[in-house]
Amino acid sequence: MEERFIAQLIHCFFIAFGVIVGGAIIGSIGAFVTGDAPFTQMNRIADRLRIWAIVAAIGGTFDAIANFEKGLLNGSTFDLFKQIMLILTAMGGVKAGITIIGWLIQEDVG
């Protein structure tokens, strides 16, 4: 694999991780201000942000669809493999973020 792709995988992981952790923490501040339970809201927000964190990490859905099309129709299996690896890495970042939030609030996020 090329060096740039490895850097892209690392970026993808940490973008997804940051969306989950940052979104849950900042969202819980809003819950605190409005009088709701911040840890419960952290739990809900982190659960709702899962798919959006993956989409943000891979750079949007249209690029992913175009790369899948390129991989399937043009026979470029390496492009298809790269896109699958990016999605799996983003899912790993989401799982790591959910785990950190779960440790922080001492609840099962889902």
C-alpha positions in Angstrom: 0.0 0.0 0.0 1.2 3.5 -0.6 2.2 5.8 2.1 -0.5 8.4 1.3 -3.3 5.8 1.7 -2.0 4.9 5.2 -2.2 8.6 6.2 -5.7 8.7 4.8 -6.7 5.7 6.9 -5.3 7.4 10.0 -7.1 10.6 9.2 -10.3 8.7 8.6 -10.1 7.0 12.0 -9.5 10.2 13.9 -12.2 12.2 12.1 -14.8 9.6 13.0 -13.5 9.5 16.5 -13.6 13.2 16.8 -17.1 13.5 15.5 -18.4 11.1 18.1 -16.4 12.4 21.1 -16.7 16.1 20.2 -20.3 15.9 19.2 -21.3 14.0 22.4 -19.4 16.3 24.7 -20.5 19.6 23.1 -24.1 18.3 22.8 -24.1 17.4 26.5 -23.2 21.0 27.3 -26.5 22.0 25.5 -28.3 19.5 27.6 -26.8 20.9 30.8 -27.8 24.4 29.9 -31.4 23.4 29.2 -31.7 21.4 32.5 -31.5 17.9 31.0 -29.2 15.1 32.2 -25.9 15.6 30.4 -24.7 12.0 30.6 -27.9 10.6 29.3 -27.8 13.1 26.5 -24.2 12.1 25.8 -25.4 8.5 25.4 -28.2 9.5 23.0 -26.1 11.9 21.0 -23.2 9.4 20.6 -25.6 6.7 19.4 -27.3 9.1 16.9 -24.0 10.4 15.5 -22.6 6.9 14.4 -23.6 7.0 10.7 -22.8 10.7 10.4 -19.3 10.2 11.8 -18.7 7.5 9.2 -20.0 9.7 6.4 -17.9 12.7 7.5 -14.8 10.5 7.8 -15.0 9.1 4.3 -15.6 12.5 2.8 -19.2 12.3 1.8 -21.3 9.6 0.2 -21.0 10.6 -3.4 -17.2 10.0 -3.5 -17.7 6.6 -1.9 -20.4 5.7 -4.4 -18.2 6.9 -7.3 -15.3 4.8 -6.0 -17.5 1.7 -5.6 -18.7 2.2 -9.2 -15.2 2.6 -10.4 -14.2 -0.6 -8.6 -17.1 -2.7 -9.7 -17.6 -1.5 -13.3 -14.1 -0.8 -14.4 -12.6 -3.8 -12.7 -10.4 -1.7 -10.4 -10.5 -4.0 -7.4 -7.8 -2.0 -5.5 -10.0 1.1 -5.5 -12.9 -1.0 -4.2 -10.6 -2.4 -1.5 -9.3 1.0 -0.5 -12.9 2.3 -0.1 -13.9 -0.7 2.0 -10.8 -0.2 4.2 -11.7 3.5 4.7 -15.2 2.6 5.8 -13.9 -0.1 8.2 -11.4 2.4 9.6 -14.1 5.0 10.1 -16.2 2.3 11.9 -13.2 1.6 14.1 -13.0 5.3 15.0 -16.7 5.3 15.8 -16.3 2.3 18.0 -13.3 3.8 19.8 -15.3 7.0 20.4 -18.3 5.1 21.7 -16.1 3.2 24.0 -14.5 6.3 25.4 -17.9 7.9 25.9 -19.1 4.8 27.6 -16.1 4.8 30.0 -16.7 8.5 30.7 -20.4 8.2 31.6 -20.2 4.7 33.0 -23.2 3.5 30.9 -23.6 1.2 27.9 -23.9 3.5 24.9 -25.5 0.9 22.7 
